[in-house]
């Protein structure tokens, strides 16, 4: 196999950074959950359950030790009794079925007592710098109770019923980076086992998935000592749910350098593999991936996808992709970029991005060296000596997308963003209708750029930015942003986040795909349910031969399991 990195195969920001294409993102082998799990499995971390004090209904405490080689960490879980009326996925909820933390050692009794006093209350609690992650989750009660009923009767649950939900527990927020007084991200240096964007959070999510299975088996045994235990194949098939709303969108605007790093990592990986000339063996492997995806989407229970492509449409387009790929492979030794271009001309954006992700799956040896390029130093500095001529040129070249909007049209400024007084929850309001406009967040980058561009027209080419800012201090923040991002093409979302036609769910999906989420199930155009780690190995699989090939799992056949 011959490959050369072709700079020209890097896609442009104009193509990649539209909300619609970001909203077609899919999990790749560089997604944070994938890279975290590879580390756990390849380094053979030793994970032991050292406490499991649950009553017959599954309420109580559990603790796991995690030996990473040089360090010991602890995963602490509190399982709470909760009424249906108290159960909510909203950020404003105050109680949850399960709360959990990933902590550095040592885990003393004093430390555990501190967690008991704080962790169950989340926002109302307080952690310390030894805590890496705090989170909470709710049971999928209908699924939970149905599975237990089957196990108590000595039977395995119907796997197709499990496929409808996809998980037992659903997280509603997974916090790190200094929230509630827990460890700041800067603590996770390059030699730290959890170094890398959101890896500690993804590990905690994987661990609460493990706990959900052990809690389920415990409850079944408590009701009937002869109860069946959930089959390992069914456990692997189930993931962990997540409910995500508007809160993710301001993060993408507030961390543009980080967003550039993530997308540049992915696009570099894609450019590397697109330059490869496909062999027969690699082509056959791709066909296998496509067939697996066709089955996955045909089996999908999701029906009301609104902004996203329906599974049956994806499956149909993938069948056509498979036919094209077969002809492409027969020709022999052609670069994958040619197949990708054909797909771009023939299919919807979701099918295009899925094909690109599947091609990347063929070449881990070409791209996995990029997986740690997920963190950056986020400095945003004003360059006071820059001439207005240069600043004006940057705006016109790098922000041409922002100058296309007509903000005299009220629909282009229909919405504003603000944080609720209750829990600092980001929300959208309709301008002139909803309260909160006086607390508007600076989410309208395109509008700010246009205001700056108008004012720049009054300045001379030779004037320096320092003098301009003294006269026009209202533009200081956007100038600093533009200057800081001039060499980072994937930093800005090429869209108007104030517009009537905005679908925030596109932006949620991008970030969730970077985490490694699948089964995107929109509940509105502002929040979505997803599944993480569906198909992933279990803790008991550590030490077994590991194939990083668990995505898009087939529904286990019940007759084989029984």
N, C-alpha and C positions, 0 to 999 in steps of 0.2 A: 504494500500500500504506500503510495506516494502522496504527500501533502505539503503544501506551502501556504502560509498565511497570506491572503490577498487583502490588502487594505481596502481595495475597491469593493470588496464584498460586505464591508460594514454598512449597514443600512443607515440612511440619513435620519436625523431627528425629526424632520418633517414627516417621514413615513412612520416612525416608531412611536412618537410621543403624542399622537392624537388620542383623545379619550376612548374612541371606538377601538383602536388597535390595542391600547393598554387593557381595555376591557375584554379582549380576546385572549389574554395571557393564560398560559397553562403551566403546571408544574414541570420543571426540568430536573435533570440530575444535579443542577447547581442550587436548587431550592434549599432553603435552610434546614428543613426537616430531613431531607435526604442526606445532606452533608453531615448533620449531627448524628444520624443513625449509622452512617458508614463508619464514623469514628468509634462509636460504641461497639459495633460488631467487629470491626477489623482489629481494634486494640483489645478486644475481649474484656471489657470492663466487668468487674465482679459486683453483681447487685444482689443483696440479700434482704429478705423481709425479717426485720428484727423485732417488730412489735405488730400485733394484729389483735387488738382488743375491741371487737365489735359484738354487739348483742345480736339476737336472732333476727332483728330487722335491718341489720347492717349499720347501726349507729354506734359511733365510738371513735377510736384512734388507731392509726397505723403508722408505721415508720419503716423506711428502707435505708440501708447503707449502700453507698456507691463508691467502690474502689476503682479509681481511674488509672492507677499505676503508682503515682507518687502522692496522691491526695485522697482523702475520704470526704465524701459529701453525704448529706442526708435529705431524704424526701419525706416530709411529714404531712399526714392527711388527717383532717377532722371531718367525720361524717355526721350530719345533723338531721334531726327530725324536722320535717317541714310540711306545712299544709299546702294544698293546691292553691289556696288563695295567696300564700306568701311567695310562691314560685314565679319568678319573672326573669326574663333575659335582659331587661333594661338596665342601663348603668345605674339608674336611681334605686334599684332593688337594695334591700338591706339585709336579706338573709338568703342562704343558698343551701342546697343539699350537701355540698362538699366544698371545703376550703382546703388549700394545700400550699406548701412552700418547699422550695429547693434551697438548702442552707449549706454553708461551709461548716466543718466541724471545729471543735468538738461539740456534740449535742448533749449538754449537761441537763440535769433536771431543772435547773434555774432557767436555762434557755427554753426548754419545752414549756415551762409554765408561762414564760413571756409570750410564747406563740399562742398558748391557750387563751390568753387575755387579749390578744390583738388580732391574730389571723382570721378568726371567724367574722370579724367586723369589717375587714378589708379597708375601705376608705376611712372608716372611723377608728381603725387601729393604727398601730405604729410598729414598724419593724426596726431592724438595725443593719449595720454594714456587713454582717455575716449572712444575711439573707440575699440570695440572688434573684429569686422569683417569688411573687405572691400571686395566687389566682383562686378562682372559684368556678364551680360547675353545678349544673342541675341535672337531675335524672330525666331521661325520656321515660316517663312513668308507664305509659301504655306498653312500650316495648319491654321494659324491665319486668313488669308484672306478668306479662305473657310468657316470657322466657322462663321465669321462675316456676310458673305453673307447669310448663312442660318438663323441666328438670326434676321437679318434685315427683312427677309421675314416672320418672325413670326414662324419659324420652328426650331427644334433641329437638329444639324448636325448628319450625319450618324456616329453611334458609331464605326462601323468597319473602317471607314476612320480615326477616332481619334486613333484607336488602332495601325494604321500603324506608327504614329509618337510617340504617348505616352505622349507628352508634348507640351506646348505652348512656353516656354522659355527654353533656354539651357545655363547653366553657363559654363564659360571657365576657371575660377579660383576662388577659395574662400579662401581669405587670413586671417590669424590671426597671433598670436604669434610674434608681433613686426614688421611685414612687414609694410613698408611705415611709420614707427614711431608710429604705433598703439600699443595698450596695449600688453605687454609681457605676455606669458602664465602664468608666476609665479603669476600674479595678481589674477588668478582664484583659490582662496583657496578652501578647501573642503566645506566650508559653502556658496560658491558662487553659484547662481542658474545655472550657466553654467559650473560648475566644471566638468571635465571629458574630455577625448580626443575628440577634434573636435565637442563637443556638441554645442558650440556657432555657429560654421560654419553650422552645420546641422539645427539649428533653423533658421538661416538667409535664408537658402535654402528653408525651409518650408514656411517662410514668403513671399519670392519672388514668390513662387507658388501661394499663396493666392492673391498677388497683380496681377499676370497675369490674374486670373479669373475676378477680379474686373475691371481691365483695359479693358478686352475684352467686358464685359457687358456694360461698359461706352461708348466704341466706337460704339457698336451696337445701343444703345439708342440715341447717338448723331446723327446717320444717320437716325433713325426712332424712334420717341417716343413710337411707338407701338411694337417695336422689342421684341422678346422673350429674356429671360435671360437664360444663359447656365444652364441646369438642374443640381441640386446638385449631382446626381449620376454620371453624366459625369465629373463633376469637381473632384469628389473623384477618379474616374478612371484615370484621367490624373495626371501625376507626374511632375517633373521638370527634364529637361535633363542636361547632363554634358558631356563635351568633355575633355578627359584626354590623355596626351601624356607621353613622356619619363621622364618628370620632377619628377614623383612619385618614380621612381626607385632609384635614389641616396638617397632619404629620407629613404628608407628601409635599405640601407647600413650604413647610417650615424647615425641611431637611433636603434642599435641592442637591447639595453635593453628595449626600448619601444615595439619593435616587439615581444620580448619574453613575455612581460607582456600581450599583446593582445592575443597571441596564447595560452599562459598558461591559461589565463582566459577561452578561448573557449574550450580548451582540458580538463580542470578541469570540466567544465559544462558537457561536453560530457561523461566523465568518471562517473560522478554522475548519469546521466540518464541511461547509459548503464548497470549499476548494478541493475536497477529496474526490478522486475518481472512483466511482462505485465498483466494487468487485461483485462477483456472483454471490459469494457467501454473505457479504454485507447486505446485498439487495434482498436475499432470502430472509435475512434477519429482520429487515424493515417490513417485509410483507407479513411476517409473523406478528410484529408489533401492531400493524394496521388491523389484522384480523382480530387480535385481542381487543382493540379499541372498538371495532364494529360490534362485537359481542357485548362489550361493556355498555355501550350506549343503547343498544337494542334492549338490554335488560334494565335500563335505568327507569326508576319509578317517577322521575321528575317530569311534571307536565306543564306547570304554569311558570314558564321561564321569562316572560316579558321581554326584557332587553337582550337576553341571550338566545343563542340558537338552540332549538329543541333537539333532544337527543336523537330522535328518529331522523331528523334532517342531517345531523352530523354523521350518523351511521350511513345514510344514503350517499352523502358526498364522499365518505371514506371508501365506500365500495367503488366509486368512480376513480378515486385516487389510486386504489389498489390496481385497477386495470391499467391506468397510466403508468404506474410504477413498474408493472410487469413488462410492458413494452419498452420502457426506459432501460430497465436492467438487461433486457435481451440485446440491446444495442451495444452494451458493454463499455466500461472505462470512460463514462461521461461524468463530469462533476455534478454533485448533488444540487448545486445552484441552478442548474438547468431545470431539474424537476420542480424545485421550489418556485421558479419563475412561471412555469406552466400552471402550477396550482394557483399562483397569484392571479393569473388571468382567467381562471376557470371556476374558482370556488369562493365561498364566503370567507371572511377574515378569520373566523374561528377555526375553520378547517385548515387554512394556511398556517396559522400559528401552531396548531396541533401537529401538522406534518413536520414543521421545523423542529419542534421539540422531540419528535420521534427519531428524526435523523440524528440529533445530538445524542440520543441514547446509544447509538451504535459505536461511539468513539470516546469512552471515558478516558482512555489514555491520552487523548488530545486536549481535554478540557478541564480535568479535575485539578490541575495545578492552579486554576483560577479561583477555586472555591473559597479561599480565604480573603479575596479582594472585596469584602463586604463592609469594611469599616474605613472611615476616613477621618481626618482632622477637620472639623467643620469650623474653619475660620472664615469670617466674612468681613473684609477690611476695605475701607474707603481708600482709593488711590488719589490723594488730593492734587498731585502734580499732573495728572492726566489732562490733556487738552480737550476742549469741547469737541473739536473736530474728530478725535479718536472715539470719544464717547458716542457721538452722533452716528459714527460709522458702525459701531458695535450694535447699537439699537436697530439700525436699518438692516444689518446683515443677520444678526442672531435673533432678533425679535420681530422679523417681518410678519410672522404669524399673528403677533399681538396687534399689529397695525391694521389688520384686515377687518376688525369688528367695527360696526357703526353704533356707537354708544348713544347716539341721538334717538335710536330706536329703544323704546322703553322695555321691550322684551329682552334686550341684551343686558339690562340691569334689573331684571325682575326680582331676583333674590339677593338676600344678604346673609352672611354667616355671623353667628354670635355664640357665646357660651352661656348656658343656663346658670341661674344663680344657685340652683340646688346642688349640683355636683360637677359644675364646670363641664357639662356635657355639650359638645358642639351640636348646633342645630342650624337649620335654614329657616329664614322667615321671608315672607313676601313683602317687598318694599311698599310702603304706604298703607299696608294692611295690618301686619303683625307688629307687636311691640318688640323692642330690642335693637332697633336700627342705630340708636345712639351708642351702642356697644359693639358696633360692627367690627369683625375681624378683617385683617388685610388679606383677603383671599383673591381679590380681583387683580391679579398680576397684569393682565392685558390692559385693564383700565388705567392702572398706575403708569404703565409704560407709555400709553397714549398721552396722558397728562404731562409726563416728562417730555415727550417728544415735541409737544406743542410749545412748551416753555423753552426748550433748547433752540427753537427757531428764533428766539429773541437774543441769543448769545452769539458772540463772535467765535470763529474757529480757534483763535489763539488763546482765548480765556482758559484759565485752569479751573478744574472742578472745585477746588477749595473756595474760590471767590464766588462761583456759581451757587454753591450750597449755602454760603453766607447770605446770599440774596434770596434764595429759595429753599429754606430748610425743610419744607414739606416733601422735597424730593430726595432727601438724603438717604432714606432707607432703600428706595428702589435703585438709586445710583450705586450704592454699595453692593446690592444684590447683583446688578448687571455686571459691574466690574469683577466681582468675585467669581462669576460663573462664565466669563468670556471664553474660557478654554474647556468648558464642560458641556458639550452639546446636548447630553441627555438629561440635563438638570431640570428643565422646565416642561410642564405639561402644556401642550399646544392646544389649549382650549380656554373658553370663557366660563369660569366657575360661577358666574352671576346670571347666566342666561336662562331663559325660559326652557330651552330644550336640553338643559344639562341633565344627565343621568349619573348621579354620584356613584351608582352601583358599578359603573365601569372602573372607577378609580379604586373602589374597594377590592374589586376582583384582581387588579394588578398586584396590590400588596399581598393579598391572600395567596395568589399563585406563587409569589416569591417565597412565602412561607412553606409552600408545598401542599396547599389545599386543593381539593377536588369536590365534585358534586355541588356545584354552585346552584343554590336553590333560593332565588330572590323571594323575599316576603313583601317587598315593595321596591320602588326605585331607589330607596334610601337605606335598606338593610337586607342582609343576605345570610342564609345559613350554609355552612360548608362542612366538609368532613376532612380531617387530617389523619394520616397514617392508616388509611383503609388498605388492607393487604400487607401491611408491614409485619415484620417478625415480632415475636414476643420476647420478654426477658429470658425465658427458658430456652430460647433459640441461640443465645450467646454461646459461642464455642463451637456451634455447628458450622458447616460450610455456608458462607454467606454469599448470595447472589443479589446484587443491588438491582433487582428486576421484579419488584413486587407491585408496581403501579397498575392501575386499571384491572383489578382482580375480577375473576369470574365468580359468580355465585356458586358456592360449594354444592355438590350434588348430594341431596339428603340420603338417597339410597346407599351411597358409598359410606357416608358418615354413620348411618344407623348400623 
